[in-house]
Amino acid sequence: MIKRLLALYAFSYPYEALWIEHFDSDTIFKPYRIVGLTILAFFALAKLAAPSRLKFDGYDLAFAGIIGGGLLLALGWYLINGTANLSWAASETALLTFSFLIFIVIKHEIVETRDAELLLFAFVAGTVSSVVVSKGLTPEITYERIRGYYRNPNGLAIASAISMQCLIAWALFTRKGNALKRYVISGVLCLFLAYVLLITGSRTPIIAFAISSLAFVVPLYRQSSRALFRVLAFLPIVVGVGIVISFVLTTADQGSVVTRYSVESAQTGSGRFDIWRSAWLVARDHYFIGVGTAQYRYHHQAYVELLTKVYSRKIDESALGVHSDYLNLLTCYGLPLLLVYLGTLASVAGRLRKAVLDRVDSFVTPAVFAIVLLIAVNQIAHNMMQGPAYFTVMGIATGACIAHQRQREQRRGLDEALAEPALSTRIRA
């Protein structure tokens, strides 16, 4: 029951702004939150009905420490000199805590790496269907950036990139079933998602997707007997994606969204760089111990005014976020908690790499390995930790690591059990 609800939770992410688009209601009870609260209720009831010890590991402690530490820092600065907005801190902490609790449930429910397959498929289905249902795709490419049912185009862009990595891994590393069917389905959906990704106008997810795709080289190299065949079989899809991108870039009007990818557009700069400069000043002036959860917004306008040669003065018209998870951690949570996070991310990526090198029992491990790398790159220029997809992916990643270790120990025990009778037979002989 809980696993099916988790799949529905993953499916409902891309419908984040559904109520806003159709009912003009910006309620806090978004579709994924309604499902998430139901999951937490069922999980709590299951634990009460059949009490069992809920195990926590270093990843749980790291994320709990980051979330709690940020709130304590905001409270501390408020008590010391009144420079904090506790309402913002409490609101963001509540959202982070909600996603963190779902993270724990996902880890608990992943017993084998294959258990995560349903979650990944549900996320892909939600991403594709949200674009189709929202009628976000039109024959004409306009200046407006497509966002589907996400609140902003960047959300749809990263969802499309994650979905493409899932589909590529499914096509390349699934051993059973009809290979031709997988390649056709994966190829068609990847072409569709590549087009969607392009007209979101979001540049960083494209770069992150390209870099993280290198993660598939490792498992393909280990499976050398089939690697060449799989790469050649997938080559038409890669060529097709390239043709789609080339067609869009060459046929779109100069005033369309694709002009964001031009060299001229990149050279004109971005207000994001000014926000990063401002965030660095905030972190430095607060001794790199952090100003507290969501508190860069409190200091944003005052510190932007200190900057010279600002790209656009529009950035100081409202309290904006940092637009970088790493810099946000440094500014709001402090250098110690940033290092904790980097260590956690490196540990997860390292364990996934070992799992992929050891044995690929499911497409989940190479898919999640690539997705974690994709997120790590995308976090340079986007805030992802506040979104529900982040903790779900990390839940799948850490759950897959633990499940792989458990399965490896079981295989080792089975091998030893099978080896003992053979050894005793040789000794008697």
C-alpha positions as CSV (number, residue, x, y, z in Angstrom):
1,M,0.0,0.0,0.0
2,I,2.7,2.5,1.0
3,K,4.8,1.7,-2.0
4,R,1.9,2.4,-4.3
5,L,1.3,5.7,-2.5
6,L,4.9,6.6,-2.9
7,A,4.6,6.0,-6.6
8,L,1.5,8.3,-6.7
9,Y,3.6,10.8,-4.7
10,A,6.4,10.7,-7.4
11,F,3.8,11.0,-10.2
12,S,2.1,14.0,-8.7
13,Y,5.3,16.2,-8.4
14,P,5.0,17.7,-11.9
15,Y,1.4,18.8,-11.0
16,E,2.7,21.2,-8.4
17,A,0.8,24.2,-9.7
18,L,-2.4,22.3,-10.8
19,W,-4.7,24.2,-8.4
20,I,-3.2,27.6,-9.5
21,E,-3.7,26.9,-13.2
22,H,-7.2,25.6,-13.1
23,F,-8.8,26.9,-9.9
24,D,-6.7,30.1,-9.2
25,S,-5.9,28.8,-5.7
26,D,-2.4,28.9,-4.3
27,T,-3.2,26.6,-1.4
28,I,-0.5,24.9,0.5
29,F,-2.2,21.6,-0.1
30,K,-0.7,20.8,-3.4
31,P,-1.3,17.4,-5.0
32,Y,2.0,15.8,-3.9
33,R,1.6,17.2,-0.3
34,I,-1.9,15.6,0.0
35,V,-0.4,12.2,-1.1
36,G,2.6,12.8,1.1
37,L,0.5,13.4,4.3
38,T,-1.4,10.3,3.5
39,I,1.8,8.3,3.2
40,L,3.1,9.6,6.6
41,A,-0.3,8.7,8.2
42,F,-0.3,5.2,6.8
43,F,3.4,4.7,7.8
44,A,2.8,5.9,11.3
45,L,-0.3,3.6,11.7
46,A,1.7,0.7,10.3
47,K,4.4,1.3,12.9
48,L,1.9,1.5,15.7
49,A,0.1,-1.7,14.6
50,A,3.3,-3.7,14.3
51,P,5.9,-2.0,16.3
52,S,9.4,-2.4,14.9
53,R,12.6,-0.4,15.5
54,L,13.1,2.3,12.9
55,K,16.8,2.4,12.1
56,F,18.5,5.7,11.4
57,D,21.9,6.0,9.8
58,G,24.5,8.7,9.1
59,Y,22.5,10.1,6.2
60,D,19.5,10.7,8.3
61,L,21.6,12.4,11.0
62,A,23.3,14.6,8.4
63,F,20.1,15.9,6.9
64,A,18.4,16.2,10.3
65,G,21.4,18.2,11.5
66,I,21.3,20.5,8.5
67,I,17.6,21.2,8.8
68,G,17.7,21.7,12.6
69,G,20.9,23.6,12.5
70,G,19.5,26.2,10.1
71,L,16.5,26.8,12.3
72,L,18.7,27.2,15.4
73,L,20.9,29.7,13.6
74,A,17.9,31.8,12.5
75,L,16.6,31.8,16.1
76,G,20.1,32.7,17.4
77,W,20.5,35.7,15.2
78,Y,17.0,36.8,16.1
79,L,17.7,36.6,19.8
80,I,21.1,38.3,19.5
81,N,20.3,41.3,17.3
82,G,16.9,40.8,15.8
83,T,18.2,40.3,12.3
84,A,16.0,37.4,11.2
85,N,12.5,36.6,10.0
86,L,11.4,33.6,12.0
87,S,8.2,33.2,9.9
88,W,10.3,32.5,6.8
89,A,12.6,30.2,8.8
90,A,9.7,28.2,10.2
91,S,7.9,27.9,6.8
92,E,11.0,26.6,5.0
93,T,11.9,24.3,7.9
94,A,8.4,22.8,7.8
95,L,8.7,22.1,4.0
96,L,12.2,20.6,4.5
97,T,11.0,18.4,7.4
98,F,8.0,17.1,5.3
99,S,10.3,16.1,2.5
100,F,12.8,14.6,4.9
101,L,10.1,12.4,6.5
102,I,9.2,11.1,3.0
103,F,12.9,10.5,2.5
104,I,12.9,8.2,5.6
105,V,9.8,6.3,4.4
106,I,11.3,5.7,1.0
107,K,14.5,4.4,2.5
108,H,12.5,2.1,4.7
109,E,10.4,0.7,1.8
110,I,13.3,0.0,-0.5
111,V,14.3,-3.6,0.5
112,E,15.8,-4.5,-2.9
113,T,17.1,-2.1,-5.6
114,R,14.3,-3.2,-7.8
115,D,11.8,-1.7,-5.3
116,A,12.8,1.7,-6.6
117,E,11.8,1.0,-10.2
118,L,8.1,1.8,-9.7
119,L,9.1,5.2,-8.2
120,L,11.3,6.1,-11.1
121,F,8.7,5.0,-13.7
122,A,6.0,7.0,-11.9
123,F,8.1,10.2,-11.9
124,V,8.8,9.8,-15.7
125,A,5.0,9.3,-16.3
126,G,4.1,12.3,-14.2
127,T,6.6,14.5,-16.1
128,V,5.5,13.5,-19.5
129,S,1.8,13.6,-18.8
130,S,1.9,17.0,-17.0
131,V,3.3,18.6,-20.2
132,V,0.7,16.9,-22.4
133,V,-2.2,17.7,-20.1
134,S,-1.2,21.3,-19.5
135,K,-1.1,21.7,-23.3
136,G,2.2,23.4,-22.8
137,L,3.5,22.2,-26.2
138,T,2.4,24.2,-29.3
139,P,3.7,24.1,-32.9
140,E,5.0,27.6,-32.5
141,I,8.0,28.3,-30.3
142,T,7.4,31.6,-28.5
143,Y,9.4,33.7,-26.1
144,E,7.4,32.3,-23.2
145,R,9.3,29.5,-21.4
146,I,7.3,26.3,-21.0
147,R,6.8,25.1,-17.4
148,G,3.9,22.6,-17.6
149,Y,2.4,22.4,-14.1
150,Y,5.5,23.4,-12.4
151,R,5.7,26.8,-10.7
152,N,8.7,27.7,-12.9
153,P,10.4,26.4,-16.1
154,N,13.5,25.3,-14.2
155,G,11.5,22.7,-12.3
156,L,10.2,21.2,-15.5
157,A,13.7,21.3,-17.0
158,I,15.3,19.3,-14.2
159,A,12.4,16.9,-14.2
160,S,12.8,16.3,-17.9
161,A,16.6,15.7,-17.5
162,I,16.0,13.2,-14.6
163,S,13.3,11.4,-16.7
164,M,15.7,11.1,-19.6
165,Q,18.4,9.5,-17.4
166,C,15.8,7.0,-16.1
167,L,14.8,6.1,-19.6
168,I,18.3,5.8,-20.9
169,A,19.3,3.5,-18.0
170,W,16.2,1.4,-18.5
171,A,17.0,0.9,-22.1
172,L,20.7,0.1,-21.6
173,F,20.8,-1.9,-18.4
174,T,17.5,-4.0,-18.3
175,R,18.4,-7.6,-19.0
176,K,15.0,-9.2,-19.3
177,G,12.1,-8.4,-21.7
178,N,11.9,-7.2,-25.3
179,A,15.0,-5.0,-25.9
180,L,13.5,-3.5,-29.2
181,K,10.4,-2.4,-27.3
182,R,12.5,-0.7,-24.6
183,Y,14.6,1.1,-27.2
184,V,11.6,2.3,-29.2
185,I,9.7,3.5,-26.1
186,S,12.8,5.1,-24.5
187,G,13.8,6.7,-27.8
188,V,10.4,8.3,-28.5
189,L,10.1,9.7,-24.9
190,C,13.7,10.9,-24.9
191,L,13.0,12.9,-28.1
192,F,9.9,14.4,-26.6
193,L,11.7,15.3,-23.3
194,A,14.7,16.7,-25.1
195,Y,12.4,19.1,-26.9
196,V,10.7,20.0,-23.7
197,L,14.0,20.5,-21.9
198,L,15.2,22.8,-24.7
199,I,12.1,25.1,-24.8
200,T,12.1,25.5,-21.0
201,G,15.0,27.9,-21.6
202,S,16.9,26.5,-18.6
203,R,20.6,26.2,-19.4
204,T,22.1,24.5,-16.3
205,P,20.0,21.3,-16.5
206,I,21.2,20.8,-20.0
207,I,24.8,21.0,-19.0
208,A,24.1,18.8,-15.9
209,F,22.5,16.2,-18.1
210,A,25.4,16.1,-20.5
211,I,28.0,15.7,-17.7
212,S,26.0,13.2,-15.7
213,S,25.5,11.0,-18.8
214,L,29.2,10.1,-18.5
215,A,28.1,8.0,-15.4
216,F,26.8,5.3,-17.9
217,V,30.3,4.7,-19.2
218,V,31.3,2.9,-16.0
219,P,28.7,0.1,-16.0
220,L,28.9,-0.2,-19.8
221,Y,32.6,-0.7,-19.6
222,R,32.1,-3.4,-16.9
223,Q,29.7,-5.2,-19.3
224,S,32.1,-5.2,-22.2
225,S,30.5,-8.1,-24.0
226,R,27.3,-6.2,-24.6
227,A,28.5,-2.6,-24.3
228,L,29.3,-2.1,-28.0
229,F,25.9,-3.5,-29.0
230,R,24.0,-1.4,-26.5
231,V,25.8,1.8,-27.5
232,L,25.2,1.2,-31.2
233,A,21.6,0.3,-30.6
234,F,21.1,3.6,-28.7
235,L,23.0,5.7,-31.2
236,P,19.9,6.4,-33.4
237,I,18.2,7.9,-30.3
238,V,21.2,10.2,-29.7
239,V,21.3,11.2,-33.3
240,G,17.5,11.9,-33.2
241,V,17.9,14.1,-30.1
242,G,20.6,16.0,-31.9
243,I,18.4,16.5,-35.0
244,V,15.5,17.7,-32.9
245,I,17.8,20.2,-31.0
246,S,19.4,21.4,-34.3
247,F,16.0,21.8,-36.0
248,V,14.6,23.9,-33.1
249,L,17.6,26.1,-32.8
250,T,17.8,26.8,-36.6
251,T,14.1,27.3,-37.3
252,A,12.9,29.2,-34.2
253,D,12.4,33.0,-34.4
254,Q,15.0,35.3,-33.1
255,G,12.6,36.5,-30.4
256,S,11.9,33.0,-29.1
257,V,13.0,31.2,-26.0
258,V,15.9,29.4,-27.7
259,T,17.8,32.7,-28.0
260,R,18.7,32.1,-24.4
261,Y,21.2,29.5,-25.6
262,S,23.1,31.9,-27.9
263,V,26.6,33.1,-27.2
264,E,25.4,36.7,-27.1
265,S,22.9,35.8,-24.4
266,A,25.5,34.1,-22.3
267,Q,27.9,37.1,-22.6
268,T,25.3,39.6,-21.4
269,G,25.5,38.2,-17.9
270,S,22.7,37.4,-15.5
271,G,21.2,38.8,-12.3
272,R,22.0,35.4,-10.7
273,F,25.7,36.3,-10.6
274,D,24.8,39.5,-8.7
275,I,22.8,37.5,-6.2
276,W,25.8,35.1,-5.7
277,R,28.0,38.1,-5.0
278,S,25.6,39.5,-2.5
279,A,25.2,36.1,-0.8
280,W,29.0,35.8,-0.5
281,L,29.1,39.2,1.3
282,V,26.3,38.1,3.7
283,A,28.2,34.9,4.5
284,R,31.5,36.8,5.0
285,D,29.9,39.4,7.2
286,H,28.4,36.7,9.4
287,Y,31.7,34.9,9.8
288,F,30.6,31.9,7.7
289,I,28.6,30.4,10.5
290,G,25.3,31.0,8.7
291,V,22.5,33.4,9.0
292,G,19.8,30.7,9.4
293,T,17.2,29.0,7.2
294,A,15.8,31.3,4.5
295,Q,17.5,34.3,6.0
296,Y,19.4,35.4,3.0
297,R,16.1,36.8,1.8
298,Y,16.1,39.0,4.9
299,H,19.5,40.5,3.9
300,H,19.1,40.4,0.1
301,Q,18.0,43.9,-0.7
302,A,20.4,45.6,1.7
303,Y,23.4,43.7,0.4
304,V,22.5,44.1,-3.3
305,E,22.6,47.9,-2.8
306,L,26.2,47.5,-1.8
307,L,27.1,46.1,-5.2
308,T,28.5,48.0,-8.1
309,K,28.0,47.2,-11.8
310,V,24.8,45.3,-11.2
311,Y,23.3,43.4,-14.2
312,S,19.8,44.5,-13.4
313,R,18.4,46.5,-10.5
314,K,15.2,44.5,-10.7
315,I,16.8,41.9,-8.4
316,D,16.5,44.2,-5.4
317,E,12.8,44.8,-5.9
318,S,11.9,41.7,-3.8
319,A,13.5,39.3,-1.3
320,L,15.0,36.6,-3.5
321,G,16.7,33.4,-2.7
322,V,20.3,32.5,-3.4
323,H,19.7,30.4,-6.6
324,S,22.5,27.9,-5.6
325,D,22.2,25.2,-3.1
326,Y,25.9,25.2,-2.2
327,L,26.1,29.0,-1.7
328,N,22.7,28.9,0.1
329,L,24.2,26.3,2.5
330,L,27.2,28.4,3.1
331,T,25.2,31.6,3.6
332,C,22.3,30.3,5.6
333,Y,23.6,27.2,7.2
334,G,27.3,28.0,7.6
335,L,30.6,26.4,6.5
336,P,30.4,23.4,8.9
337,L,27.0,22.3,7.7
338,L,28.1,22.9,4.0
339,L,31.0,20.5,4.6
340,V,28.6,18.0,6.2
341,Y,26.4,18.1,3.1
342,L,29.3,17.8,0.7
343,G,30.5,14.8,2.6
344,T,27.1,13.2,2.5
345,L,26.7,13.8,-1.2
346,A,30.2,12.4,-1.9
347,S,29.4,9.3,0.3
348,V,26.2,8.6,-1.6
349,A,27.9,9.0,-5.0
350,G,30.8,6.9,-4.0
351,R,28.6,4.0,-2.7
352,L,26.5,4.2,-5.9
353,R,29.6,4.0,-8.0
354,K,30.8,0.9,-6.1
355,A,27.3,-0.7,-6.5
356,V,27.4,-0.1,-10.3
357,L,31.0,-1.5,-10.5
358,D,30.1,-4.5,-8.4
359,R,27.0,-5.8,-10.2
360,V,24.1,-4.2,-12.0
361,D,21.0,-6.2,-10.8
362,S,18.6,-3.5,-12.0
363,F,18.7,-0.3,-14.1
364,V,18.0,1.6,-10.8
365,T,21.7,1.8,-9.6
366,P,23.1,3.3,-12.8
367,A,20.1,5.5,-13.3
368,V,20.3,6.9,-9.7
369,F,24.1,7.2,-10.0
370,A,23.6,9.5,-13.0
371,I,20.7,11.4,-11.4
372,V,22.7,12.1,-8.3
373,L,25.5,13.5,-10.4
374,L,23.0,15.5,-12.4
375,I,21.6,17.0,-9.2
376,A,25.1,17.7,-7.9
377,V,25.9,19.8,-11.0
378,N,22.5,21.5,-11.2
379,Q,22.8,22.6,-7.5
380,I,25.5,25.0,-8.6
381,A,23.0,27.3,-10.1
382,H,19.6,26.2,-8.7
383,N,18.0,25.7,-5.3
384,M,16.9,22.0,-5.3
385,M,16.8,21.0,-1.6
386,Q,13.6,22.9,-1.0
387,G,11.8,20.9,-3.7
388,P,10.2,17.5,-3.0
389,A,12.0,15.8,-5.9
390,Y,15.4,16.3,-4.3
391,F,14.7,14.3,-1.1
392,T,12.8,11.6,-3.1
393,V,15.8,11.0,-5.3
394,M,18.2,11.0,-2.3
395,G,15.8,8.6,-0.6
396,I,16.0,6.2,-3.6
397,A,19.8,6.7,-3.8
398,T,20.5,6.0,-0.2
399,G,17.9,3.2,-0.1
400,A,19.5,1.6,-3.2
401,C,22.9,1.8,-1.6
402,I,21.7,0.0,1.6
403,A,19.7,-2.5,-0.4
404,H,22.7,-3.3,-2.6
405,Q,24.9,-3.8,0.4
406,R,22.3,-6.1,1.9
407,Q,21.9,-8.2,-1.3
408,R,25.7,-8.4,-1.6
409,E,26.0,-9.8,1.9
410,Q,23.3,-12.3,1.2
411,R,25.0,-13.5,-2.0
412,R,28.3,-13.8,-0.1
413,G,26.6,-15.9,2.6
414,L,25.0,-18.1,0.0
415,D,28.3,-18.6,-1.8
416,E,29.9,-19.5,1.5
417,A,27.1,-21.9,2.3
418,L,27.4,-23.6,-1.1
419,A,31.2,-23.8,-0.8
420,E,31.2,-25.6,2.6
421,P,29.7,-28.9,1.4
422,A,32.1,-29.0,-1.5
423,L,35.1,-28.3,0.8
424,S,34.0,-31.0,3.3
425,T,33.6,-33.5,0.4
426,R,37.2,-32.8,-0.7
427,I,38.5,-33.2,2.8
428,R,36.8,-36.7,3.2
429,A,38.2,-37.7,-0.1
